[in-house]
Amino acid sequence: MAMLDAALLRRDLLKGAVCLGLIGAAPGYARASARRFPAIRAMVDRVISERAAPGAIVAVGEGVGRPDYISSGTIALESPLPVNEQTLFRIYSMTKPVTGMAAMLLIAEGRMKLDQPVADFIPGFANMRVLTNPSQGVETRPATSVMTIRHLLTHTAGLGGGPAVKGPLKDIYEKTGLRQNLVSAGERLEHAPPANLKDFADRLAAAPLLSDPGTAWSYSVGLDLLGRIIEIVAGVPFEQFLERRFFAPLGMRDTFFTVPESKKARLVTNYTGQGAKLTEVDAGPASIFLNKPAFPSGGGGLISTAHDYDRFLAMLANEGRMGRAEIMPPDAVKAGTSNLLPQRVSMRDYIGIPGVVGFGAGGCIANHGGLKGLFGWLGAAGTIGVIAPDQRLRVTGLINNMSVFSFAMNLPKAVHDDLGSAKAA
């Protein structure tokens, strides 16, 4: 009872936390915190000194322990407001593992299957066609395989999206309004975007594929399409499902697709360039994320904080549990953080992250920076969120710069270096 009382007292004292169920930071992290995480601290300070961003924060946690936060700088160049664990950041594609795990939860509950055809939920995907020469023409042929939930989770559905949309398919996506990756309120789409996820899915079903489903890895809008399937299966809008099953029970009070007016003062400004060329692209007080999007993007639409994303990662690292509550069954987490790529499909030619060995539910599997079996993904504005399941370790790194990725890429090694020195102390 004494331990429980202490945990409840700590819960009441931690602002913004809900049902923490924490016993305190792990000993290794307590020692590392005392040493001020020198490698991580140096990285965060370098972001500021090199004008890669005006502010940055890293959250590091282990087991069920509450995280340590290492932060510096402000939310914008001209702002005096410091970055902290409650600062709002655009996490873009770090949304993908959230959507992926939502699908794994429904699979665990028997409401859909990993290898179930997408056409079971959206009939328009029953007879897909594939571009015969994706780099040149619009001629197509019938697809030789069926698109499944697994393919959407792992970017092997043959869909375009992001860097994969080039040549004729890019033009098709543009003309049908399938491009939604705007980064500032000043941008305008040439063609009307989908009105909702259903409209998005229907338009996507009418477009050709880059390859036969299950035969190649290509970064895509598969997780956006999965958002539509989740709301079909769950019987509630996609964003409501995430709120009910993840955000509310995990105490993620500052994670959403649209920033509420009452919270916009905490949203960082987004930049591009570096040093003397650091240029504002989306000011926090007038951000595009203050407006409701055409549809909630399961592939890249969330705003979050270091506190909130750490809560999501902590749940995964703790096999689906948060305190005394089971958010996901352990088997669902284990499956989602393992390699789900179809047979004979690999990511060996993907150069985005060194050491990638596979892909799970919306995130890659990698051995990187001295850490083994990492699961997670990056965000377009230089962010990263990963767990190392075997070590029950999680790391969130947040900046907002659309052209600086060295911070995210080097953070795992800095974490490894600091934990090694701490455990040796």
N, C-alpha and C positions, 0 to 999 in steps of 0.2 A: 504493500500500500504506500509506503514511503516513496518508492521509486515512481509510482503512478502519480502521487501528489506533486512530486517535483516536476514531472513532465507536464502536468496540467498547469502548474504555476508558470513554467517557462513558456507554455503556449500563450497564456494570458499576457505575458510581458512582451512577446514578440509582435510588433505592429504588423497588421495585415496578414498574419498567419492564421490558418484554419485547421484544426485537428492535426497539429503537427506530429504528436506522438514521438518526439525525438528525445534521445537520452543525452545528446551533446555531441560535439565534434570528436572524431576519432583521434587517438593519441598522435598518430603520425601527422595529422593536419594541425593539431595544436602546436606541435614543435615547429612545423613549417610556418604557421602563422606568426609565431614569435620571431622567426627569422625574416619575416616580411616577404616571403616568396621572392627571393632576389631575381631569379630569371624572369618570372612573370612581371614583377614590378619594373624591371628594365624594359620589357617589351611595351608595357602600358605607357611608361614615361616617354619611350621613343616615338610612339604614335603622336604624342603632343609636341615633342621637340622638333620632329621632322614635318610637322603640319600635315600629317596624314588624316587627321580628324581633330576637332577641338576637345574631344573626350572619348574615353574608353573604359570598359569594365570587364573583369573576368570573375566568374564564380566557379569555385572548385569545391567539390564535396566527395565524401566517401561513405559508403554504407548508408545508415540512416542518420548520419550526423548532419547538422545544419551546415551550410556552405561557408567558406571564407570568401570575402569579396575584396578584390584588388582593383581600385579605380583611380582615375585622375582626370582632370580637365572639366570642361563645362559642356552644356548641351548645344551650344552654338558659339561661333567665334566672338560675337558681340554680347553674349549672355554671361551674367555672373552666376547663373544657377549651376551648381556642380552636378556631375554625373554620379548616380548612386544606384542601388539595387532596385529602386522604384522608377528609374528613368525609362521612358518608352522608346523603343527602337523598332525600326522596320526589320523584320527577320526574314522576309521574302521566302526563299526555298527551305529554310528551316521549318516551314509549315509542313513540308512533305512527310517527315516522320510522324507528325501528329495525325495527319490524314491516314497514313499507312497503318498506324496502330489502331485507329478507329475501325478500319476494315478488319484487322486481325481480331479485334474484340467481337465484331459481328460474326466472324468465322467461328470463333471459339464458342459462341452461343448457338451455333448451328443454324444461323439465319441466312448464311450463304456459304459457298465453298471456295477454297483457294483456286481450284482449277475449273470453276464454273464459267461458262461462256457469258461474255458481256451481253450478248443478244438475249439472254434469258430475262434481263432487266430492261434493256433498250433494244427493241426488235430491229431498229435501223442498222444495227451493227452485224446483222446476220449474213449479209452478202457483200462484204467489203472488197474493194478493188485496190490494186497496188500499182504504183507508177512503174513502168517498164524501164525508164531511164530518168531517175529522180533529179539528175543534175541538168537535164536539158528539156525534155518534152513533157506533155500532159497525157500521153497515151497510157492506158492502163490495161491490166489483165486481172482475172479473178484471183483473189487470195487463195493460197493453198492450205491455209490453216485457220483455226478459229481463235479469235481474241478472247482472253480470259482475265479474271481478276489478278492472277499471278503476273500477267504481262503488264497490267496497269501499275502494279506495285513496283515493278523492277525496270520500267522504261524499255520493255521489250515488246510492246504492242504494235510497233510499226508506225506510231503516231509521230507527228512533228511537234515542235515547240522549242522556244529559246534558240540556241545556236544551231539546232538541227533543221530549223525552218529556213531553207535556202532555195534559190532557184524557183522553179515552177510552183512548188508547194507553198513557199512563202507568199507568192502572189495570190494563190488560192485562199490561204488563211486571211490575208489582208482584205481581199474582196468580199469575203463572207463574214468579216467582223470578228474573227477568232483571236485576233491579237488584243490582249488586255494588259500587257506589261508596261503600262505608263508609269513614269517615276515622278512626275510633278504635275501640279494643278494647271500649269500653263500648256501642257500638251493636249492635243486633240486628235481623236481617231478620224481617219478619212471616211470610214464606213461605220454604220451603227453597230455597236456591240450587242451581244445577246442580252435579252431582257432578264434572264435568270439561268440557273443551271440546266433546266430542262431544254431551254432554247439553245444553250451552248452545246449540249450533248447532241441534239438533233442536227445542228449545223455541222458538228464534227463528224457525225456518221455519214454525211453526204460528201465529205472530202476523201480523196484517195490516201493510201498509206505509203510510207517510204519503203517498207519491207514487209514480208509475211510475218504475222504475229509469232513470237517465240523464236525467231531466227537471228536477231541482232539486237545489240544494245544501242539505243539512241535517246538522248535526253529529250523529254517530251511533256505534253500536257496530260499525261496519263493520270496523274494524281488529281488534276482538276476534274477529269471525267469520273474518277472514283468518288469524288464528293457527291456527284449526282446519284450514283448507285447507292451510296450510303444513305442518302435521304429517302430513296425509294424503299430500301430494305427496312430502315428504321421507322418510316412513316411520319417523320418530322423533318423540317428544314435542316440542312447540313449543319449550319452554324448552331442551331439549337441542340443537335445531337452532341457536338463537341462541348458545348457549355454544360449540358446535363451530365455527361459521362466522364469528362476530363476536367474542364476548367473549374466548375463549382466544387466538386469533391476534393480537388487538389489545392484549392485556395488560390487559383490563378485569377485574381480579380482584375488584372490589368492586361489580359490577353483577349484580343478582339479583332474583327475585320474593319471596324470603323471606330476611330478614336472619339469618345464622348466629348462634348464641349467642355464638361467640367474637368477633363483630364488633359486637355491639349497643351497646357503650359509645361507639361513634363515630356513632351515629344521632342526628340533631338532634330536638328536640321540635317538634311542629307547633302553630301558633297560629291564632287568628282575632282580628279587631279590631286596634286600633292605639292607641299612647299609653297613657293610663290604662286603656283598655278592652282592652288586649292580654290575650288569654285562651288558656290551654293547651287544645288539643283532642285531642292524642295525644302522650303523653310518650314520649321515646325509649326508656327502659329497659323500658317496658311496651307498646310500640307494637303495633298490629294487624299490622304488617309483620313481626313476629317469628313469626307463625303462618302456616302454609301456606295460601294462598288456595284458595277453591273451585276455581278454575281460573286459569292464568296469563293475565292480561289484556294482550293485545297493544295495547290502546288506552290503558292507563293504570296498569299494575301494577308498573313497575320502581322499584327503589332504585338510586341511583348516586352518583358523586362528581364533582367538577369535573375531576379527573384523567381518570377513565374516559370521561365524556361527551366531553371534548375529544379523546380518542383516536378515538372514533367519528366526530366531526365532521372531524378531521384526515384520516381515511381518505377521507371524501367530498370534502373540499376538494382532496385530492391525487389525484382521479380514480380512487379505488378502491384505491390502493396505500398500504402502510405499510412504510417502509423498502424492502427488496428483495422483499417479499411482495405479491402481488396478492390482495386480499380480495374485490374485485368487479371485473368488467370495466369499463373506462372508459365504454363505451356504456350500461351498465346504470345507472351513477351519473348520467350526463348525462340519460338518460330520466327517472329518478326525481326529479331536481331541476328538471325542466321542467314546464310546464303540461300536466296529463293530463286536465283536465276535458272531459267530452263536449261536442260541438258544441252551441251555443246555451245552454249553462249557464255562468253567471258567478257571482262572489262580490261583485259591486259593492254589494250591499245589506248585506254582512256588516260589522259595525262593530267587531268584536273587535280587529282590527289595522289601523291606517291604511295605505293604499297597497297593499292586497292586489290582485294582478292575476291570480291563478290558484292552482291547487292541484296538487301533485305526489304523490309516494308517501308519504302520511301527513303531509305538511307543506305549508304555504302558500308561494306565491311572492309577494314583496312588495318595493316600493320604499319604504323607511321609514328615518327618521332620517338621511337623507343617504346611505344605502347602497343600492345598486341590485341588484336580482335576488337578494334574500335568499331562502334556503330554510330552513325549520325550523318549530318550533312551540313553544307555551307549555305550562306545566304548571299544574294547578289550585292549587298552593301558591305561586304567584308566580314560577315559574322560567321560563327561556328558553334555547333552544339553536338557533343559526342559523349558516349559512355564507353567504358571498358568493362563489360559484364563480369569477367572473371575476377577483376579487382574491385567490383562494385564502385567504380569511380565515375564521376561525371564532371564535365567541363563545359562551361558556356563562355564564349568570348564575343563581345558586342562593340562594334563601331558602326558608323554609317557613312561609308564612302564607296561609291560604285566602281572605283578603279583601283582600290588598294586591297590586295588579297594576301600579302605577306604576313600580316598579323594573324589571320586565321590559319594559314598554312604552317606557321612556325610555333603556334601556341602549344600543340601536343608535346613537342620536344621541351619547351620551357616547363611545362607541368611535370614531365618525366624528370627533368634535371632537378627541380625543386623538391619533388617527393623523394628522390634518391638521396639528396643531401640531408633531408629532414630525417629519413629513416636511419641514416647512418650516424645521426647526431646522438 
